[in-house]
Amino acid sequence: MIDEFRDALASIDLPAPTRHKLEQVQAVLDGDPQARLESFTMVGGEPRAVVAFGDLDRADLVAYLMHGIDTDLGAFASWADAAQRVCMDVIRSCVMRGEPREIATVAWFGWDSGTHVSALATRHATIGAAQLAVDIDRLVARNPDVHVAVLSYSYSSTLLGELFAMNIAGAVRTAFSIASAGVTHAAGVALGEAITRGDVIVYATEGAGDSIAPLGRLGQHPLDPRDIPGVIGYDCDGGEAPGIDGSAVVGVAVEGHSSQSIVDEHGVRHIGYYDERAQGYLTMIARLADAATGGR
């Protein structure tokens, strides 16, 4: 796998934008001794990669971080940073509880998430769900007792719904729907039934100032996961949240729809869903620690 990646990076015919994407992946692999390239492919000239942080074979919990539309390896650095922080913060939270666990995260760039036009349909989400299910099945074959969590954001929450609608989410024990672009009614029924059976715990959140997520629900996947019976909603508009050490802290509110925080031209930081100070992020870390320490 790594040889295929290096061969692609060494190609003299590689377009500059593609080279830039591969160099982002290489920089992450070089900078973190626990980072491992799990898969790499070139599809129609577009590179796709899946990178794990931590030991997937020994982990008690593995969390897959899923991006939304118009996102490719050009944005890999920020998503890798988020995956590394989630891994570290869940480990810290478990240790502070006196219940240390092996945790791994996966920055999953193994799919084509499409554009704002294609996002109104389910095609990209359906194909992506099938691809993710294959990877999760491979993980479970290597680590049968692992607790699998899927952290879906925006259009990848539509992918999450398709996993359940197609009955290929059997290994997923915990799921998060963040700023959802919506799921189909069939997916909503399947998710509700899985929750009722106790197969999965699903959490969902969306910022009050997020004007983008509702637009995704105007297409073929109109159901807000927060409206599915059994889904546990949590706040991300600023307020009390569980701290890493178990104490109550005040988390900040997310602004808009961005997954990562950004600093504007005036030096002002705008809080994304994966900001380490965000109320929703802190809550997600605590719930992942619950999953890791509550039995495999």
Buried (B, 14 or more C-beta within 10 A) or exposed (E): EEEEBBEBBEEEEBEEEBBEBBBBBBEBBEEBEEBBBBBBBBEEEEBBBBBBBBBBEEBBBBBBBBBBBBBBBEBBBBBBBBBBBBBBBBBBBBBBBEEBBBBBBBBBBBBBBBEEEBBBBBEBBBBBBBBBBEBBEEBBEEBEEBBBBBBBBBBBBBBBBBBBBBEBBBBBBBBBBBBBBBBBEBBBBBBBEBBEEEBBBBBBBBBEEBEBBBBBBEBBBBBBBBEBEBBEBBBBBBEEBBBBEEEEEEBBBBBBBBBBBBEEEEEEEBBBBBBBBBBBBBBBBBBBBBBBBEEB
